[in-house]
């Protein structure tokens, strides 16, 4: 399936990471999916994504000392492919991977996604496990031990060879058989280990973006490809656009005003690259109750004003919307924000956002409905105190509105 045939609007959904870290279970995924189906689906929210380390049987057992356990107790099949940890995802005990879980998600009218690390299991390479469907080829033959992740010890990169492509073809075919609709691939959008002097694709892993997309095209299923972590490289925009549906334009985004303020510059940099099938990604929405898997459950640090600013910027820009909250603990105010019909309407793939102004104290964005010509204006106060935000439009009109600190006002033109 060609990537330009799906993800025609920014993907919207829930991801387990901000609350569960590496520890989410099947029961918890289904509980969150149920809330989404009942309260959010009608507003466009549809993806349920199991984030990192779903194959780890001992995930979270050494927190806070270490997040990703070296030489951990991971679930692998005979061909070195990670499988869901049975102690956390019991429906996978019959060898069908996430098939039963994805079936339940699909029965709710939702879509199912998983997180993966780029590459091939280091353990599979060390043990010279055979690759499925490739007689005489082992994991060690396609693994590149020089291409590694700085922060996660699970994988080696995959060599850009016919055998390496066949490995990815088989892996994505297995995910398609599981009913996967969305893949968030990590350690691939921006290399955290190799920067200065290592622009070769072998070290960056960027060639694996193409390999993944080629595999998706062959698998017969519409699978959205999301690239992490960021910040994405603007000079590689062509690579992301040709081969992925989403790519992170920031490192991990959390509930800090300075990080939110910085997103205005990032959105300005990437605003010309937003279109159906191609969605620069502002990262997850740290709303509601988060942090549980990090041993410190807490309410978001964003004030209500900052939450409105974040949601409005993401929607006006056209970023995918991925919730990090524990949905079973959503409060009414957060729920109303996620059900804001005026903002959700901007997520239909037919709206185009443009920044009209940005200074140290304020920013202004316009969003245009390409079908009707209807325009909305968002005026953001970036100051730490209340003040007015102004903008001169192309037709000469001067708009000036009082906006509370860190807040936004949206008007129809």
TIBAVO-365541 format. One record per residue (C-alpha): y, z, x. Coordinates in steps of 0.05 Angstrom, whole numbers, plus 5000, padded with zeros to 4 digits. Each point is the difference from the previous one (the first is absolute). Layout:
<nodes>
YZX/...
</nodes>
This chain:
<nodes>
500050005000/506749805029/505050575008/505449644962/495850014937/500450754988/504650605012/505349594965/503750644985/500750615045/493650414996/500850684966/495250575002/497650655030/497550165070/496250635018/503350135068/506350404985/496250544963/492849975026/501049765072/492949825023/496150424950/500249674931/493650014959/497249554945/501450524947/507350065022/501049245002/497449944929/504450574975/506249665028/497849334972/499350304931/507250245001/502449325023/496249654945/502650464947/507350095021/502149465050/495949374991/504349744943/506050025048/496549565053/496450525042/492949745013/497150105071/495950615018/499350025076/495350455040/503550115067/497650155070/493350295023/496049904936/493949905044/500850685035/495250554978/503950535039/507149754985/505150564998/495450535030/504250075064/506949984968/505350175023/497449945072/498149264992/500849504944/494849495021/493950315031/497549665064/492549854997/500250234928/494350014950/501049314970/495849614950/497649345030/494849504976/494949665045/505149455016/505650475023/504149934936/503350634974/497450254932/503050524954/498250715021/494650204951/502150734999/506949794974/498149374961/493150174971/499549354959/499249635066/493350345015/496149394974/502949565055/504949614956/506350265035/505950084953/497049564946/499050564949/506850305012/503649334996/496249854935/502850644969/507049835024/499449304971/497450284934/506750374994/503649335007/502250165071/498849705069/496550315059/502250025073/497950305066/503050145068/496849725063/501450025074/500349335035/494149845044/492850235006/496950695007/499850255071/493450344985/497149354976/502249675065/497350575043/493249964965/499949245002/498549974925/498349314974/505249644958/497949814930/498549264993/500749855075/493349965034/500350255072/507350234995/501850745005/506350404988/501150055075/500549245003/506149964955/503350675017/506049995048/500250695033/506949875028/503049924931/500150694970/504150444953/504450555031/499150504944/493149864969/493750015043/495349624953/500749275019/500349465053/503849364986/496149364984/500149415046/502849344974/493449635004/495449664948/495650615003/506050454988/502249594940/492950024973/500250765005/506450034959/497249494950/494050444989/504150644995/504849724948/494249704961/496950704997/506650284974/500449454948/493050184978/502450714992/505549764952/505850135047/506749704977/504650275054/499250135075/504950405040/498549845073/502850485052/501749945074/501749264990/507249904976/502950355061/496150225061/501850715020/496549955068/501849335028/507449825001/503749835064/496449485040/494349924950/502349464953/493349645004/496749994932/493650285031/503450665012/504250034937/494449824953/504549504964/494649465003/495850464956/505149904944/498149274998/492650165005/500450474941/503749504957/495149445018/494450474978/503550164935/500949264985/492449915006/497750614961/501349734930/504050604977/507650114994/501150565050/507150225016/501050115076/504850555019/501850125074/501750675032/503150355035/507149785012/505249855019/498149274992/503049535052/505349554969/498349455051/492950014972/502249914928/496849314999/493250305020/500250534946/502449514947/494549505016/494350505000/501650634960/502850224933/503450645024/502350275068/503250665017/507249955023/500250745020/495550515033/497150544954/505450174949/500750724977/504850404957/505950065048/506949754984/501249725069/493849564992/502249774931/507049855025/497149575056/496249584950/506449654979/500549675068/492649824999/500649684932/506149625023/496049725058/494249774956/503549794935/499349265014/492450065005/498550264930/496549524953/493749944957/493950135044/504350285057/502650714993/503250385058/497750724987/504550615002/493850455000/497550524951/504250404952/499650745019/501450254930/497450594959/494850455032/497849765069/497050285064/493850334973/495249695050/504650225056/498650734980/507050094972/500749774928/507349944983/505049674954/503749415030/506150195041/504049444968/505250244950/500149664932/506049595025/496149785061/494049824959/504349554957/502949685062/493149875029/497149704937/506149574988/500349725071/492649855001/500449644932/506549625015/497249775067/493349824971/495550465040/493050174976/499850684966/494450455023/500050724976/497850565046/500250564948/494250384971/500349664932/496450564963/505950455017/505649534981/506050364969/503849684942/506249825042/495949625051/496049664945/506449764966/502449715066/493449625008/500649754929/507249765007/499649344964/506549725029/497350095071/492949794984/502649354970/502549825070/492750015025/497849384962/500549525059/505849624968/505650445024/503849905066/503850565035/505849925049/504150525037/507449874990/502850565042/497950555048/504250505037/498750695027/502250294933/497549514947/495749414983/499849504943/494249574978/499849454947/493649784965/499549354961/495049804947/498349295023/497849814929/506050244960/505450095052/501050724979/502850425057/499950745016/504250365051/497850635036/505450425034/497350525050/504050585027/497250155069/504950575013/498250744999/505450114948/502049684934/504449395004/501649304974/496249375018/503549334995/498249275007/503649344992/495749474966/500049265015/504149864937/505550465025/498450604956/500750685033/494950524978/501450735015/495650574974/499550745014/493150175027/497350695018/497750135071/493549645020/499749704930/500549314969/503049694938/497349364969/504249564956/498949334966/504849455017/
</nodes>
